[in-house]
Amino acid sequence: KYLYDKRTNDTMFLQSLRTKPCIPVSAEEEIGTIAMYGSYTFPLIPRPVLVNSLQVIAGRIDEGLAPYINSLPRCLNEIDGALELIGVCHTVDLRHIQYMLETIYKQFTDQMLTPNDARLVRNCILKLADLLDYTDQDKKKEASKQLKTLYLPSITDNKMFPSTSLLFVDSDRYK
């Protein structure tokens, strides 16, 4: 109710919540744990961690994107409409992929990716390719407007770099 009331009166507040860790998700696999208080029972989120709206999907997520993108806990499904006001989506979109690549880049600045993170980056790039595989030119233009600088791995040293500083080797003269 609080978020619905804020939607018309304070859109700046809702915008600020998009980047703040304020949504609880489980740090481990959710197994339907419940707690009792008197005669009341309520669901628990095992090992809760607060994340921002770009790290949560209200629907099913691809396995290869965890732990950077999480599913909304089942006990919060009732309020997913309110969480949409602060940016929670039902499917992974370009903003999520961009956020994930940027987060990995910040963690590994000037360092080689670990094998697990290299696998995550690969999955992320494959998902990005799926999302950009539009046949409609208008959708392609809209998608390109959404994208800012991407952070991608280099082939030679397995480090992340801004896409603006990478060279796509598509000719023999660069080899």
ABEGO torsion letter per residue (X at the ends): XAAAAAAAABAAAAAAAAABBABBBBABBBAGBBBBBEABBBBBBBGBBBBBAAABBABBBBAAAOAABBBBBAAAAAAAAAAAAAGBBABBBAAAAAAAAAAAAAAABGBBBBAAAAAAAAAAAAAAAAAABBABAAAAAAAAAABBBBBBBBAAAGBBBBAAABBBBABAAAX
